[in-house]
């Protein structure tokens, strides 16, 4: 592994100062490093572009650059955002947290240098883990399926009353929940909204799905873990 892409969030690194610093360190170690900034902000933000740096502006640029690993520089939101946009690219990703609190990124400013140095020197190896995602289809609402890597939420919105949510699994009726909403979460999302609503934490390698009711008006309503099979 030699060609890396730093996918930077301007919300976390406004002037790309940390991203450029990380790039310099990785180049010193012996990697080829390109940079990509969140697509939506290219035309809206003044970016400190520098000479002699390969910038990727879209998925075609990523493919042409021969990227072997994407390092998402930011936090949980940056990592989830990248997955949502580029989930179809067959390139492994890893998160480098530069925020205050991040459950999903495995690297930090304190350990990334040593990690990539050890990787370059063959002292450590890596394993690519496949993650479970969610697709949402809404009848008469959206022409295309929506994708989420963490969770999907059905909520009452602005209604000042609870809603009835019927749950079917593979076409088989499970139960009806009277609640403010329902969170359908993956293992990746188990440490987010679902956790705050009382849901369990799943191992990162789990392919199970969590059903977590939001403020249910039933003593018997509890989070349910549904297996992939």
N, C-alpha and C positions, 0 to 999 in steps of 0.2 A: 504494500500500500504506500503510494507516494503522492498522489494528487488529491489535495483537500480543497473543500469549499467552505468558507466562512459565511454563513447566512446570518446577516446582522439585523437587529431590530433598532430602528432609530428612536423608538420609545425608551429603550434601555440605554442606548449609546448614541446620543444625539449627534455628536460630531465625529462618530466612528473612531474616537481616540483609542478606546480599549481594543476595538477590532483590529486597528492597524498595529497596535502593540502585540497582540496575540499573533498576528500574521508574521511580524518580524521574528518573534521567538521561534515559531514553527519553521521558518525558513532557515534560521541558524541551526536548527536540529537536522535539517536536510530535506524538508518537504517542499513541494511546489504548492503554492497556496493562491487560490482565486477568492474573490469577494462578491457576494450578492446582497443587495439591500431589498427589503420587502417591496415587492412590485408596485403596490398601490401608492407608495410615497415617492417614486422616482420623479414624477412631474410636479409634486406638491412641496418638496423640501429642497433646500439648498444643500447639496452633498459635497463634501470635501474630496472630490476626485483627485487622484494623484497619478503621476506618470509612472510607467513601467509596472503597472498593476493590472492584472486581467480581471475585468468586471463582467459578471454574468447578469444579463438583464431578463432572461426568460429561460424556459426549459430547453430550447434549442441550444442556447449558449452552454448550458450545463452538459448536454450530450456531447457537443463539439469539444469541450475542454477535457473530456475523459475523466471526469471526477470519480474518485473511488470511495470517498467518504465525505458526508456533509456534517459540518459542525455548526449547530444552531446556537448562536451567541445571543443570550437573552434569558428568558425564564420559561415557566410552564406555558404561558400564552404563545410565546414565539415558537416553541417546539410544536404545539398543537396546530398553530397556524401553518407552519411549513408542511406538516403531514396532510392537512386538509387540501393544500394546493398541489402538492407534488407526490401524493401517495402512489401514483402509477409509475413513478421512476424507480427502477430497480437499483437503488443506491442506498446503502446503510446510512443511518443518521445517528448522531449522539448530541446531547445537549451540554452546553457549557454555561453554567449559571453566572450571570453578573448582576442579578437582582438581589433582593433581600431574602426571599424565601422561595425555594423551588424544590418540589417533590420529584419532578420528572428528570431534570438534567442530572447526569451522572458525574460530570466534571465541574470543577470550580476554578477560579483564578489561582487558588493555592496549590492545585494538584495537576493541572493539565500539562504543564511543561514536563514534569517527570514521567507522566503517563505516556506521552508521545515519544519521549526520548527512549524509554524502556521498550516501547513498541518498535521503534526504528532499530534498536540494537538487538532485537529478538529476545529480550528478557521476559516479555509477556506476550500473550496471544489474545485474541478477541473472539467472541461468539456473537453472531447476529441472531437476535430474537425476533420472531414474527409476532406482531401485535394484532389483537382482535379489534375490528372497527365496527361501526354501526351505520346502516343506511336507513333513511326515513323516507317513506312515500306517503304523501297526503292527497287523498282523492279530491279532484277538482280544485287543487290549490297550486301545486307546482308541477311543471312539465317534466322536470328531472328529479332524480333522487338526491336527497341531501346526505352528506357524509359527516360523521363525527368520529374522532379517535378516542374521546373520553366519555361523553354522555349525551343523551337526548332527553329533553324535559317536556312533558305535557303539563301545562299549567292553566289555572283558571283565568289568568289575565287580569282584566280590570273588574271582573265580576266580584261582587261583594258576597259571594256564597260559594260553598264547596261544590265540587262536581263529582259525577259518578263516572268512574273509569273501569270499563270492562277489559279484563286481561284474557287473551287467548294465546296459547302456546302451540304452534304447529296446527292451528285450527281447532284446538280443544279448549273449551272454556275452563278457566282457572278460578277466577273470583271477580267480584266487583268491589272497588274501593271507593269510599266516600272521603275525599280529601281535597286539598288545595292543588294537588297535582301528583305526577308520578315521574321519577327519575329512572331512566334506563341507562345503566352505566357499564362500562367495561372495566377490566382490571386497571387500566391506565387511569380511568376516571374515578376509581374507588377511593382515592385520597382527596377528592375534590368536593363537589356539591353533595354527592351521596353521603360522604362521611359526615358532613355538617348536619345532614338530615337523619343521622343515626344508622347509616348503612355500614356494612363490614368492609374491611380492607382485604383485597385479594392479592395473591402473589403476582408479580409482574408477568410471569409466564402463563398465568391462568387464562383459559379461553372462555371461562364462565361469564355470564351476564347477571347484573344485579338489578332487581326491581325494588326501588325504595320509594314508598309513599311519602308525600310531603304533608305534614300536619294532618294525619288521618283522624277522622272522627269515629274511630273504632278501636277498642282495646285489643282486638285480635289482629289488627293490621300491623304486620311487621315486614321488614325487608326480606326478600326472597332471592336466593341464588339459583339461577337456572343454568344447567350444564349445556354445553354446545350440542351434545347428542340428544 
